Structure formats: structure tokens, C-alpha cells
């Protein structure tokens, strides 16, 4: 069975109503990175950081998977499907996808501040100051903040390096180290970039481009793949 690896970014979730960080009017316009998404911010003002992610968690809970999420799940009927996402929402999972690797964490989970391997599922949308894990430490969002390492990066590279088809959907390819995944596809693999404003890094070639939104381009490409069973 051919292996399809999909790398998704904020663009695929934007069409479900989840605001992006980098676009004009995005979340960083209201919350500077250094105040809510760094280890230093957490040390300085954990209440503000928790408030920011509580709002994001509520936003995700009210969002719904879109046509692109559901189209990707259809690939499982013919191909071995793996999704690597920069997104912290659970829209891929709610669309039915099971092999989803979150590079930057998951908004619906929390983790211990003394043991990062102790991760818990949240039953609601809030983490408050004073909420502790079974170890007795304050819970923090299960998010990879700016300045922190990306623990899942090696696993993501391994997946991409064994792909028969690599799809890049809705990402600016501006956030590293995640963006470096585009350089790890095998020589004989086929690669597609789907984005309304496609921008490949300098020196990168061999990618076919669909200059469309995720909801337009992903179902179109998936229909082609399922109909012809070829890349």
C-alpha cells in the first residue's frame, strides 16, 4: 500500500473559522508572542498565558472540520495515510483521521510543569491557576512554545522520508524547524503544495502546485488520487 504523508498548517483550519497567527487580524495582533507563547511568558504571568489558551480552546471547541479535513480522511480507503500538523486543534481527528502527529502540541490536552511526559486529556475548556496534575504541579497547556524544542520532529522526518506522496496544505513554510520537512522527501516521491498563495523556499523544486484554498484544492486532488490511484 502506498504511503501518503500530509503536512498541514494554519490555512486548513482557517476555513473552519480558527483564526491564524500570521495573517492580518490574526491572534498575534492582540497577544504579542512574548507575552503568551514563550517559557518566559509562563514564568512571568501564567494567568495571562492560561487565559489566552482558554480562549483558543473555546474557539476550537466551537469549530467544525471542513471539506479539506474530510477529504484527506477519504485517502485511507486506498492509501496508508499519515498526517503531520502544525495545528494544535483536533479537527483532523474529528474528521476521522487516526494517524495524526501534532508537532506543536494539542490544545485539548494539558501537561505537568514538572514532568513533560505526564499529559492529561481535558474534560472542559479551561485550565486555571491552581489546577494541578496528579503529581501536584500546576498544569500548563500541552503546547510547544517559541524557544522550546519540538519533540516530535524526528518522528516527522522519519515519516516524510518514507513517503510515496507528500502533500503540503495551508502552511506558510515560515516556522522552523517544522518547515524543513519539505526537504526530507525521497527522490522518487511525488510532492504537492496546496495554498492560495504558494511560496516554496528558495532552491526547492519538484513540487506540483495547486494555488487554491484547502477546501478547494484538497478535495480536487483527493478525487484525482482516488479515481486514478496514481500520483
Secondary structure, DSSP 8 states (H G I E B T S, - for coil): --EEEEEE-HHHHHTTT---SSSTTSGGGTS-HHHHSBHHHHHH-HHHHHHHHHHHHHHHHH----HHHHHHHHGGGTSEEEEEES--S-HHHHTT---EEETTEEEEEEEESS-TT-EEE-SSS---TT-B-TTS-BEEEEE--BTS--TTHHHHHHHHTT-SEEEEES--S-STTGGGGGG-S-TT-EEEEE-TT----TT---EEEE-S-HHHHHHHHHHHHHHH---
